[in-house]
Amino acid sequence: MPPNLFTLDDAERLDVDEVHDLYRRYVNRSQVKLMTSFGFGRELVAHAEGAHITLRDGRRLLDLTGGVGVLSHGHNHPRILAARERFARERRMEVHKTYFSPYLAALSHNLAAVLPGDLNMSFLPNSGAEAVEGAVKLAYKYHGGKRGTVLRADIAFHGKLLGSGGLTGAPRTFAFPTIPGIDTFRYNDLASVREAVRRHRNDVYAVLIEPFSASTIQACSEEFLRGLRELCDAEDIVLIFDEIYTGWGKTGSLFHFMRYPGLLPDVLTTSKSFGGGKSSISAFVAREPVFRRAYDNLTDALLQSTSTTYYGFGEETATALEAVNIALDDDYPTRAREIGRVLDAGLTRLAERHRDAVARVDGCGALWGVFLDGGPRVLDLVGKLAPVGLARDPRFRFKLITCAVVDALYRDHGIYTYYTLNGENPLVLAPPLVTDPTDVEYAVTCLDKTLEQGLTRLVARFVKEKVSSLW
């Protein structure tokens, strides 16, 4: 007897309870417990377009998550859809590593054309974590394996594979093995980097840094980044900028580092919106002398290229090709700055009005964080409500407060936001770059109305109606 398999039609007819049951049985039942604490875990999406999501019951939501960095182009951008439909209609070949790809060639050219200096040599894997690991691998190969230390920041987030997970500085509940030789410096603290380099004299092969940390909503200063460049030049260390989230205009320049003229990393990583919201693709782009020293010889030419199955996959590179052109044609950096002006002014006013709830706001372009506090009284209430185990998490109180606001925005106003799991766990407003500024103003107004209810009431409602179902 053949297995009883779902068809595409069957999948699209599943209701939310059936989806939850399948997740419990075949994916992760704890994920169902966790996500059904929020409204978005109890509903299914019918379709999405631009900055909006339409649920099966017809409710329309404003998506300010930006797909956690993936959706700068919004949901289902018409030019992205057209590019993918054309690729399929003309039956272009997806993958065959013995043929050269015109899409890969054109995309690599475009990356070199829009990036400064001699950032000319590209490698195109699937995910941001792979791009990070590829960049670090390149740096190690550049030094011929003669150096053994890579430095990363204490608040770094670079992925969840074994290597990139070790390079991530966020707190972890389980310690996986990782690559050897990782050491840490304080983010945006040049003296700390210098001390780490001194500890590993003539042994550091790479320094890895996010010029803007999307998971903590804080940025490196220009002084720090230029000092880092000078230090890496003096010590022959490969400098890697991770702009997986912030690339393609998100913070108001094409890449965050490009706001500082003449500043150049040795390797740049990008992913997320690089694929236009439809393609799982990433890249690391290296300065030409660094790449050629590592891989440009007949013996090593395939160490990081054509032997990788999904490197430069046809439809993915065609999609990214169109996504890059859209970001330039529609001037996404300017769009981010316009959104940023609305968020800066609106969130600053909101922080003044709700000093008892908002510790601070920070961000730039279309990537902002609202850091909620509530003072000792609210924090003590949350501490009493915390289950055994979670109460030991020093950030649990702040996480629960932010979760309560995320849930209220979604349920009461149809505003979809999220909070980061790293740093101080801010509420994040990160609209797609196709979002109308009036929609952003509306979202700030809704956040104002939500905070007017008071954090104590919001937390009590969230715990009563959502979180209590977990335990």
C-alpha positions in Angstrom: 0.0 0.0 0.0 1.4 3.5 -0.9 1.6 6.0 2.0 -1.3 8.4 2.6 0.3 11.6 1.4 -1.0 15.1 1.5 -1.3 17.0 -1.8 -0.8 20.7 -2.2 -4.6 21.1 -2.3 -4.9 19.1 1.0 -2.3 21.3 2.7 -4.2 24.5 1.7 -7.4 23.1 3.2 -5.9 22.3 6.6 -7.5 24.4 9.4 -5.4 25.8 12.3 -6.2 23.0 14.7 -5.1 20.4 12.1 -1.9 22.4 11.5 -1.2 22.5 15.2 -1.7 18.7 15.5 0.7 18.0 12.6 3.3 20.3 14.2 3.0 18.5 17.5 3.4 15.1 15.8 6.0 15.8 13.3 7.8 19.2 14.0 7.9 20.2 17.7 5.1 20.2 20.2 6.8 22.7 22.4 6.9 25.2 19.5 3.1 25.0 19.4 2.9 25.6 23.1 5.2 28.6 22.8 3.7 30.3 19.7 0.0 29.8 20.6 0.7 32.2 23.5 0.3 34.9 20.9 -2.6 35.7 18.5 -0.4 35.0 15.5 0.1 31.4 16.7 -3.7 30.8 16.6 -4.4 32.0 13.1 -3.4 31.1 9.5 -2.5 33.5 6.7 -4.5 33.6 3.5 -2.2 35.9 1.5 0.3 38.7 1.9 1.2 41.8 -0.2 3.6 44.7 0.5 3.5 45.5 4.2 0.2 43.7 4.9 -0.9 40.2 5.8 -4.5 39.0 5.3 -5.7 36.2 7.5 -8.1 33.5 6.5 -10.9 35.2 8.4 -10.3 38.4 6.3 -8.5 40.4 9.0 -5.8 42.6 7.5 -2.6 43.2 9.5 0.2 45.7 9.2 3.5 43.7 9.3 6.2 45.7 11.0 8.5 42.7 11.5 9.9 43.0 8.0 10.2 39.3 8.1 13.0 39.8 10.7 15.1 41.4 7.9 13.9 39.4 5.0 11.1 41.6 3.6 12.6 44.9 2.8 10.8 44.5 -0.6 7.6 43.5 1.2 5.6 40.4 0.7 5.3 39.2 -2.9 6.8 42.2 -4.7 5.4 42.2 -8.3 8.8 42.4 -9.9 10.2 39.6 -7.8 7.2 37.4 -8.7 7.5 38.2 -12.4 11.2 37.3 -12.4 10.5 33.9 -10.8 7.5 33.2 -13.0 9.7 34.0 -16.1 12.4 31.7 -14.9 9.9 28.8 -14.5 7.9 29.6 -17.7 11.1 29.5 -19.8 12.2 26.3 -18.1 15.7 27.7 -17.2 18.1 25.2 -15.6 18.4 25.4 -11.9 21.6 23.6 -11.2 24.4 21.8 -13.1 27.8 22.7 -11.8 29.7 21.9 -15.0 27.9 24.7 -16.9 28.5 28.3 -16.2 25.5 30.4 -15.0 24.7 33.7 -16.6 22.6 34.6 -13.6 25.5 34.0 -11.2 27.9 35.9 -13.4 25.5 38.9 -13.7 24.7 38.9 -9.9 28.4 38.8 -9.0 29.1 41.7 -11.4 26.3 43.7 -9.8 27.6 43.1 -6.3 31.0 44.4 -7.3 29.4 47.4 -9.1 27.4 48.6 -6.1 30.0 47.9 -3.4 33.0 50.3 -2.8 36.6 49.6 -3.4 37.8 46.2 -4.6 35.0 44.2 -2.9 34.7 42.3 -6.1 34.8 38.5 -5.5 31.5 36.8 -4.5 30.4 33.4 -3.2 26.7 32.7 -3.1 25.4 30.0 -0.6 22.0 29.6 0.9 21.9 31.2 4.4 23.4 34.0 6.4 25.1 31.5 8.7 26.7 29.8 5.7 28.0 33.2 4.5 29.5 33.9 7.8 31.2 30.5 8.0 32.4 30.9 4.4 33.9 34.3 5.3 35.7 33.0 8.3 36.9 30.0 6.3 38.3 32.4 3.7 40.2 34.3 6.4 41.7 31.1 7.8 42.7 30.0 4.3 44.1 33.5 3.5 46.6 32.9 6.3 47.3 29.3 5.2 46.2 27.8 8.5 49.1 29.4 10.3 46.9 31.5 12.6 44.3 30.0 14.9 42.2 32.8 16.6 39.1 34.5 15.4 37.6 37.4 17.4 33.9 38.3 17.8 31.9 40.7 19.9 30.2 39.9 23.1 26.7 40.7 21.7 27.3 39.1 18.3 24.6 37.2 16.4 26.0 35.4 13.4 23.8 32.3 13.1 23.0 28.9 14.7 25.2 26.4 12.9 28.0 24.9 14.9 30.5 27.4 13.6 28.3 30.5 13.4 26.7 29.5 16.7 30.1 29.6 18.4 30.7 33.0 16.8 27.4 34.3 18.2 27.7 36.0 21.6 24.0 35.8 22.6 23.2 33.7 25.8 22.6 30.1 25.0 20.6 27.4 27.0 22.9 24.6 25.6 26.6 24.6 24.8 27.2 23.0 21.4 30.7 22.3 20.2 32.1 24.8 17.7 35.2 25.8 15.7 38.4 26.3 17.9 40.1 29.5 18.7 37.2 31.9 19.3 37.8 34.8 21.6 35.6 37.8 22.6 35.8 41.6 22.8 33.3 44.2 23.9 31.2 45.6 21.2 32.2 49.1 20.1 35.2 49.1 22.4 38.4 49.4 20.5 40.6 49.0 23.6 39.0 45.6 24.2 39.8 44.5 20.6 43.4 45.7 21.0 43.7 43.7 24.3 42.3 40.6 22.6 44.8 41.0 19.7 47.6 41.3 22.3 46.5 38.2 24.1 46.9 36.3 20.8 49.9 38.0 19.4 50.4 37.2 15.6 47.7 34.5 15.9 44.4 36.4 15.0 43.3 35.5 11.5 39.9 37.4 11.5 37.8 39.9 13.4 34.1 39.5 12.9 31.7 42.4 13.7 28.2 43.7 12.9 28.5 47.5 12.2 24.9 47.7 13.4 23.7 45.0 15.7 20.1 44.3 14.7 19.5 41.9 17.6 20.4 44.5 20.2 19.6 47.7 18.3 22.9 49.4 18.7 25.6 50.6 16.3 29.4 50.8 16.2 30.7 54.3 16.1 32.6 55.6 13.1 35.7 56.0 15.3 35.5 52.4 16.4 35.1 51.0 12.9 37.9 53.1 11.5 40.1 52.2 14.4 39.3 48.5 13.8 40.3 48.9 10.1 43.6 50.5 11.1 44.3 47.7 13.7 43.5 45.0 11.2 45.8 46.6 8.6 48.6 46.8 11.0 48.3 43.2 12.2 47.3 41.7 8.8 44.0 40.5 10.2 41.0 39.9 7.8 38.2 42.3 8.8 34.7 40.8 8.2 31.5 43.0 8.4 28.3 41.0 8.9 25.5 43.0 7.3 23.1 40.0 6.8 20.2 42.0 8.3 21.2 45.6 7.6 22.1 45.3 3.9 20.2 46.8 1.0 19.1 50.0 2.6 17.6 48.9 6.0 19.4 51.5 8.2 19.5 54.3 5.6 22.6 53.6 3.5 22.9 50.7 1.1 25.0 48.9 3.7 25.5 50.4 7.1 29.3 50.8 6.8 28.9 52.7 3.6 27.8 55.9 5.4 31.5 56.3 6.3 33.4 57.2 3.1 36.6 55.2 2.5 35.8 52.6 5.1 36.2 49.1 3.7 36.0 45.6 5.2 38.0 42.7 3.7 34.9 40.6 3.5 31.2 41.5 3.7 28.3 39.1 4.3 24.7 39.6 3.2 21.5 37.6 3.2 17.9 38.1 4.3 16.5 40.8 1.9 19.2 40.0 -0.6 16.7 37.4 -1.9 13.8 39.8 -2.3 11.6 37.9 0.3 11.3 34.9 -2.0 14.8 33.4 -2.4 17.0 31.7 0.2 20.3 33.1 -0.8 23.3 34.8 0.8 26.7 36.0 -0.2 30.1 36.9 1.1 32.0 39.4 -1.0 35.7 39.7 -0.5 38.3 42.2 -1.5 40.1 40.9 -4.6 43.6 40.4 -3.1 42.2 38.5 -0.1 40.1 36.1 -2.2 42.8 35.5 -4.8 45.4 34.7 -2.3 43.1 32.2 -0.6 41.4 30.4 -3.6 42.7 31.6 -7.0 44.9 28.7 -7.9 44.1 25.4 -9.6 44.6 23.3 -6.5 42.2 25.4 -4.3 39.7 26.7 -6.9 37.0 24.3 -5.8 37.4 24.5 -2.0 34.6 27.1 -1.8 32.8 27.0 -5.1 31.4 24.6 -7.6 31.5 21.5 -5.4 28.8 23.0 -3.2 25.4 21.6 -4.3 23.2 24.7 -3.9 25.8 27.4 -4.4 24.4 29.9 -7.0 21.2 28.0 -7.5 19.6 29.2 -10.7 16.2 30.6 -9.6 17.7 32.0 -6.4 20.4 34.0 -8.2 17.9 35.2 -10.8 15.6 36.4 -7.9 18.5 38.1 -6.1 19.5 39.8 -9.4 16.1 41.4 -9.6 16.0 42.2 -5.9 19.3 44.2 -6.1 18.0 46.1 -9.0 14.8 47.0 -7.2 16.7 48.2 -4.2 18.7 50.6 -6.4 15.9 51.6 -8.8 13.5 52.5 -5.9 16.3 54.0 -3.7 15.7 51.8 -0.6 18.2 53.8 1.5 16.1 57.0 1.0 12.9 55.1 1.8 14.5 53.8 5.0 15.5 57.3 6.0 11.9 58.6 5.4 10.5 55.8 7.6 13.2 56.6 10.1 12.2 60.2 10.4 8.7 59.1 11.3 9.8 56.5 13.8 12.4 58.8 15.4 10.0 61.7 16.0 7.1 59.4 16.9 8.9 57.1 19.3 10.7 60.0 20.9 7.4 61.6 21.7 6.0 58.3 22.9 9.0 57.8 25.3 8.3 61.3 26.8 4.6 60.5 27.3 5.3 57.1 28.8 8.4 57.6 31.0 7.0 55.0 33.4 7.0 52.3 30.7 9.7 53.2 28.2 13.3 53.2 29.3 14.6 54.5 25.9 14.2 54.2 22.2 17.0 53.7 19.7 17.7 52.8 16.1 18.1 54.3 12.6 16.5 54.0 9.2 13.7 51.4 9.3 15.1 49.5 12.3 14.1 50.7 15.7 13.8 49.3 19.2 11.6 50.3 22.1 13.2 49.3 25.4 10.4 48.7 27.9 10.9 48.7 31.7 8.0 49.7 33.9 9.9 50.2 37.1 10.2 48.1 40.2 6.5 47.6 40.8 5.8 46.1 37.4 9.0 44.1 37.5 8.1 42.7 40.9 4.7 41.7 39.7 6.2 39.9 36.7 8.7 38.1 38.9 5.9 36.7 41.1 4.1 35.5 38.0 7.2 33.8 36.5 7.1 30.0 36.5 9.9 28.1 38.4 12.9 27.9 36.1 12.0 30.9 34.0 12.2 33.0 37.1 16.0 32.4 37.2 16.3 34.1 33.8 17.5 37.7 34.7 15.8 39.0 31.6 12.5 37.1 31.9 10.7 40.0 33.4 11.6 42.3 30.6 10.8 39.6 28.0 7.3 39.1 29.5 6.6 42.8 29.5 7.6 43.1 25.9 5.6 40.0 24.9 2.5 41.5 26.5 2.9 44.6 24.4 3.5 42.6 21.2 0.4 40.6 21.9 -1.8 43.6 22.6 -0.6 45.4 19.5 -1.5 42.4 17.4 -4.8 41.6 19.0 -6.2 45.1 19.5 -4.8 47.0 16.6 -3.7 44.5 13.9 0.0 45.5 14.2 2.5 42.7 13.9 5.8 43.3 15.7 8.4 41.2 17.5 11.0 41.4 20.2 14.7 40.3 20.0 16.1 37.4 22.0 19.4 39.1 22.5 20.6 42.1 24.5 17.9 44.0 26.4 15.0 42.4 24.4 13.5 45.5 22.9 10.2 45.6 21.0 11.3 46.0 17.4 9.7 48.1 14.7 11.3 47.2 11.4 8.9 48.0 8.5 9.4 46.7 5.0 10.9 49.5 2.9 7.8 49.6 0.8 5.7 50.6 3.8 3.8 53.9 3.4 5.0 56.4 6.1 1.3 57.0 7.0 1.1 53.4 8.0 4.2 53.8 10.2 2.5 56.9 11.9 -0.6 54.7 12.5 1.6 52.0 14.1 3.2 54.6 16.5 -0.3 55.9 17.4 -1.4 52.3 18.2 1.6 51.7 20.4 0.8 54.9 22.2 -2.7 53.7 22.9 -1.4 50.3 24.0 1.0 51.8 26.5 -1.8 54.1 27.9 -3.4 50.9 29.3 -0.4 50.6 31.6 2.1 47.7 31.7 0.6 46.1 34.8 -2.7 45.7 33.1 -1.1 44.5 29.8 1.0 41.9 31.6 -1.9 40.6 33.8 -4.1 40.2 30.7 -1.3 38.4 28.7 -0.5 36.0 31.6 -4.2 35.3 32.2 -5.2 34.7 28.6 -2.0 33.4 27.0 0.9 32.3 29.1 -1.1 30.4 31.7 -1.9 27.9 29.0 1.7 26.8 28.9 2.0 25.5 32.4 
